[in-house]
Amino acid sequence: MFPEHTFRKSGMTPFLHFDLLVPRRIVFGWGKRTELGRLAASIGRRAFIIDGSRTLRQTVFWTELTDSLADAKVTAEIVATAGHEPTIEDVDEATAIVSRLQPGPGDLVIGIGGGAALDLAKAVAAMATNADGASVREFLEGIGTGRSISVAPLPVLAIPTTAGTGSEATKNAVISCSNPPCKKSLRSERMVPDTVLIDPELTVPVSPQQTAWSGLDTVTQLIESYTSRRSQPATDVMCLFGLDFAISSLRTAYHSPTDREAREKMACAALYSGIALANSGLGMAHGVAAALGSICNVPHGLACAAMLPITLRTNLPVIRGKLDDLQIGSVSALSAANGQDPAEAFIAYIEQLCKELQIPARLRDLGVQREQLSEIAAGSRGNSMSGNPLELTDGELLEILETHW
């Protein structure tokens, strides 16, 4: 049903025009982590590993992953742990470590973890072949000196352990900067991971809170890519199927962490969201979330979740047609029961989902100070905001933030 919905309003022929950038290989399935060695060996013989948590190293999952590499005779060099969203200093330090190991043909980078670990892995892979002693800052959008990724990065094998950012399928790495406080992307089509290994079982240990935040980040990415001014038919279909998976599964994954079907559907939805945003962009929720993170230290997934209902209400006048098609599962039942029009029913459903997953409805409850709102509005400009379907001035955005403070 989704393909018909996707094209009926525009009258377009499905998939007549699209430009899709995706990883070369994607392996997905419960327990597939044991194939890491085989996949790594198909790329190289030495792996620089960047993980997202030292706690992961104490689990049986870590033992299985490293044993798989050893069995395939792939040498593992642990380079860094991303305990937070990567900073310029984190990237430069990890790049220096890899440089001392003299990377060359037959080497690859393996990122294992959430979005922070995967972003750090992609950034280090790119800097290892392009930095030539320079800081990653010189390559960042908006604050750099204009340097670009002109040489192919080391191959990246991405293994997500959360169902959230979709970083395993994107062409950028988000880097935090302290001067000025901001988040900027290192971006190149060359940075899309070579191989992606998604084992939904790796997400089972994730806490309910992190499941909610990362899962709502996925939902936000799917909705924003679907409504982006750069949306396209191929990614629209992925967004629709991904939203169907996420909306039917996020509550279950939150309340019943070991539920296999819910974890599988959320992992697949996250993958779809990464492919969609890499090709069609995002919008206001992610634009503001970047500023909330850099200025107020709000975790990314939480910031996106809090901004999603606000963004939907803001953009409703220009996205109503697309939201009309999002009658997925219980959303349709809600619409029928309350006599709401489809777009309003969808937004009400998202608001209720955020409430159930304990997402604050007001910015002050995220720790945002009122005097910070002007800086947040100004700091929300960037690649994400440029995809927002409704054009907003800084003054209009500030007024929206003040209304929801």
Phi, psi and omega in degrees: 000328186298315180303321179297315179298321184299324189251352189294326183284325184274339184074013181281153172281129181306130172063023179291321179224119171199160181226107191241124178250121183221161174301153181295323183216135178232121177247123188229134173159152179299125179083001184291353180302334181290351178268005182305313182301314180300317181291317179296318182295336178286348180253317185193187184243350177226131184242127171269117188258131173238118182247172185255355183196131175293337177298323179302325182292346181263005183257165176293334178300316181297317179300317179295320180294312182289325176296322179297319177295316181296319179297330179271005180060040173257120180286132181252128175242110179283120187259315186199159172239128181266092180277355179204175178300132190296140176257171175304317182296321178300314181295314182296321181293313180293324177296321179297321179296314180296320181299321179294338178273003174053069181293151180196196178304138181093357177258151176214166175247131175249121174257125181232113179152200177279194184302324181297314180295318181292322177296318178296319179298315181294321180294316180294320178300321180287318182289331181300331182250355185236337189293316182051043178090351181275159176282152176299337180306324183296343185258355188279144178297135172088327183235354183279185180262007177096003178292148184229168179279094184263343179246141180304130176296167168300145178301141180245132171249113186257131180232096180287143176244005171230157174257087189212272194288336185071016183300340179296347183234011185256167184255018181219164172231128181272125184241132178274138180239146180261338183221097358281161178297117181191169171239127181230156183260140161268120193224134174193143175299337178291345186272355175300128182306143179292315183225140178237129177242112183245112176245103183302338179296335178293343180272351184301319181288352182297137183295157176304320179298312180291327175299318179294310184296313182290322180295321178287335171297316176301311179301316180298317180297319179296315180292315183292323177293323180293324183260358181302150176292348178254015181297155180215158188306317184298317181281332176303317180296318177299319180297319180294315177293320179298318178295322177300315178297311186292316182293328180277349191235338188297316178301316181296315179299325180290313185273333182229080190302335184268003181294114187295314183299318181296316180294321179295315181294322178292321178296321179291319178299320179297318177300312179302321181294323178294315178297318182296312184290329179294335184252336186236354176084186185230220183194207188299320183301315180286327177299312179289324180301322179299318179290322177298323179290314185283328184266323186243002179059033175279127178306144189303310183298319178296318180297316179297317181299316180294326183276344186299308179299322179298316181295318179298316179296320181295316186273354187311317183302332183252354180241008183306318181302318180288321180293332177303331183276353185270051176267079189250123174053239186290345176298317179297319179296320179297316180300315181293319184292322185263358181064025180275156171288157189303317182296315179296322179296321180295315180296318178299322178296315180296319178298318179292321178297315179298319179297315181296327180269015172063044176265124179301143181269345183237146184296328181298331181282355172267000183092011180281131176271144183302323182290351178272351188296322179297317179294322179295316180299314181292327183277001183272354180286143179160193184299321181296310182297331181294343178269355183298135185293337179251126178288128182232133172280166177301322179295318179293319179295319178299318179298320178297315180296320179296322180297326183257012177285000000 
